[in-house]
């Protein structure tokens, strides 16, 4: 599982931390430096599993207090 910024695992962990629903995706860096959101239908099974694993394992939560 790769946890680099924007990776499926990074996005799964962040979604759980911020209280968002699990919606597998990741961000791909483009040649011009911008980020392109890659949705579930364009992800491999391994990428989806990385996202879901990180989502389930994230124990910290954002304190909106």
Residue pairs with C-beta under 8 A, 6 or more apart in sequence:
1 9
1 50
1 53
1 54
2 8
2 9
2 50
3 9
3 10
3 13
3 54
4 10
5 27
6 26
6 27
6 28
6 29
6 35
7 26
7 50
8 24
8 25
8 26
8 43
8 47
8 48
8 50
8 51
8 54
9 50
9 51
9 53
9 54
10 26
10 54
11 24
11 25
11 26
11 27
11 51
11 54
12 22
12 24
12 50
12 51
12 52
12 53
12 54
12 55
12 58
13 54
13 55
13 57
13 58
15 21
15 22
15 23
15 55
16 22
16 54
16 55
16 56
16 58
16 61
17 58
17 60
17 61
17 62
18 62
19 61
19 62
22 51
22 52
22 55
23 40
24 39
24 40
24 43
24 47
24 48
24 51
24 52
25 37
25 38
25 39
25 40
25 43
25 51
26 37
26 38
26 43
26 47
26 51
27 35
27 36
27 37
27 38
28 35
28 36
28 37
28 38
29 35
29 36
30 36
40 48
43 51
